[in-house]
Amino acid sequence: MTPSTIVIGAAGAVGKRLCAALTAHGTRVVATDRMSVLPGSLRLAMGGSGTCVGGIDVCDADALRALFREHADERTTVWNLAAPLSVETAIDPAVAEAVTVGGMAKVLDAMRHVGARRICFTDSIGSLGAAG
């Protein structure tokens, strides 16, 4: 199997562009996001290459482990782009911590189960949450 790159949070603005750039350079991309059906614009951005897997929320350890069992191994690179929307954190600031801190812990755990060791991370302004 060719090494894969898993992009978590692929349906966002950064994710779509990253998936497009990676597939354009011949990388085998597994694009994931928490929405159950990923947007056609993401599929279009990847030019028909890559695999789209919807319904993967970084707060769901079981879903992440299943994703990694099916699509990853020790050669896999992971991009964790999952980030809360600003409106979500305005309503409930705990969402920022659940997604960025708790989600990252779950991603790292899923990686550990398959031996993956390479990860890149980015975040959004939504993670700042409310002033406290």
C-alpha positions as CSV (number, residue, x, y, z in Angstrom):
1,M,0.0,0.0,0.0
2,T,1.3,3.5,-0.9
3,P,1.7,5.6,2.2
4,S,-1.3,7.8,2.9
5,T,-1.8,11.3,4.2
6,I,-4.9,11.7,6.4
7,V,-6.3,15.2,6.5
8,I,-8.7,15.6,9.4
9,G,-10.9,18.7,9.0
10,A,-10.6,18.5,5.2
11,A,-13.9,20.2,4.4
12,G,-12.7,23.6,5.8
13,A,-11.0,26.3,3.7
14,V,-7.5,25.2,4.6
15,G,-8.3,21.5,4.3
16,K,-9.7,21.8,0.7
17,R,-6.6,23.7,-0.4
18,L,-4.3,21.2,1.3
19,C,-6.0,18.2,-0.2
20,A,-5.9,19.8,-3.6
21,A,-2.1,20.5,-3.3
22,L,-1.3,17.1,-1.9
23,T,-3.2,15.2,-4.6
24,A,-1.8,17.4,-7.3
25,H,1.7,16.2,-6.2
26,G,0.6,12.5,-6.3
27,T,0.0,12.0,-2.6
28,R,-2.6,9.4,-1.6
29,V,-5.0,11.5,0.5
30,V,-7.7,10.3,2.9
31,A,-9.9,13.4,3.5
32,T,-12.0,13.3,6.6
33,D,-14.4,15.7,8.3
34,R,-17.2,15.5,10.9
35,M,-20.0,16.1,8.4
36,S,-21.4,12.8,7.2
37,V,-21.2,13.7,3.5
38,L,-18.2,15.7,2.4
39,P,-18.9,18.6,0.0
40,G,-18.5,18.1,-3.7
41,S,-16.1,21.0,-3.7
42,L,-13.7,18.9,-1.7
43,R,-13.9,16.0,-4.2
44,L,-13.5,18.5,-7.0
45,A,-10.5,20.1,-5.4
46,M,-8.8,16.7,-5.3
47,G,-9.5,16.1,-9.0
48,G,-11.1,12.7,-8.5
49,S,-8.1,11.4,-6.6
50,G,-8.1,10.6,-2.9
51,T,-10.6,9.1,-0.6
52,C,-13.3,11.0,1.3
53,V,-14.5,9.6,4.6
54,G,-17.3,11.6,6.3
55,G,-18.6,11.4,9.9
56,I,-15.1,11.5,11.6
57,D,-15.2,13.8,14.6
58,V,-12.0,14.3,16.5
59,C,-14.0,14.0,19.7
60,D,-15.0,10.4,18.8
61,A,-12.1,8.1,19.7
62,D,-13.8,5.0,18.3
63,A,-14.4,6.6,14.9
64,L,-10.8,7.8,14.8
65,R,-9.4,4.4,15.6
66,A,-11.6,2.8,12.9
67,L,-10.4,5.4,10.4
68,F,-6.8,4.7,11.2
69,R,-7.2,0.9,11.2
70,E,-8.6,1.1,7.7
71,H,-6.5,3.8,6.1
72,A,-3.2,4.2,8.0
73,D,0.0,2.5,9.0
74,E,3.3,3.5,10.4
75,R,4.2,5.5,7.2
76,T,1.1,7.7,7.3
77,T,1.3,11.4,7.7
78,V,-1.6,13.1,9.6
79,W,-2.7,16.7,9.2
80,N,-5.1,17.6,12.1
81,L,-7.0,20.7,10.9
82,A,-10.0,20.1,13.0
83,A,-11.0,23.4,14.7
84,P,-14.2,24.7,16.2
85,L,-16.2,27.3,14.5
86,S,-16.1,30.7,16.2
87,V,-19.9,30.7,16.6
88,E,-19.6,27.3,18.5
89,T,-17.1,28.6,20.9
90,A,-19.0,31.8,21.5
91,I,-22.0,29.7,22.6
92,D,-19.9,27.2,24.6
93,P,-16.2,28.0,25.1
94,A,-15.6,24.4,26.4
95,V,-16.0,23.3,22.7
96,A,-12.6,24.9,21.9
97,E,-10.8,22.7,24.5
98,A,-12.8,19.6,23.6
99,V,-11.8,19.9,19.9
100,T,-8.3,21.2,20.1
101,V,-7.0,19.5,23.2
102,G,-9.3,16.5,23.6
103,G,-9.4,15.9,19.9
104,M,-5.7,16.1,19.5
105,A,-5.3,13.5,22.3
106,K,-7.7,11.2,20.5
107,V,-5.9,11.6,17.2
108,L,-2.5,10.9,18.8
109,D,-4.0,7.8,20.4
110,A,-5.4,6.5,17.1
111,M,-2.0,7.2,15.5
112,R,-0.2,5.2,18.2
113,H,-2.4,2.2,17.5
114,V,-1.1,1.9,13.9
115,G,2.4,3.2,14.6
116,A,2.0,6.5,12.7
117,R,4.4,9.2,14.0
118,R,4.2,12.2,11.7
119,I,1.6,14.9,12.4
120,C,1.0,18.5,11.4
121,F,-1.4,20.7,13.3
122,T,-3.1,24.1,12.7
123,D,-5.9,25.8,14.5
124,S,-8.4,28.6,14.2
125,I,-9.3,31.7,16.0
126,G,-12.4,29.8,17.3
127,S,-10.1,28.1,19.8
128,L,-9.5,31.3,21.7
129,G,-12.9,30.9,23.3
130,A,-14.4,33.5,25.6
131,A,-12.3,35.9,27.6
132,G,-11.9,34.5,31.1
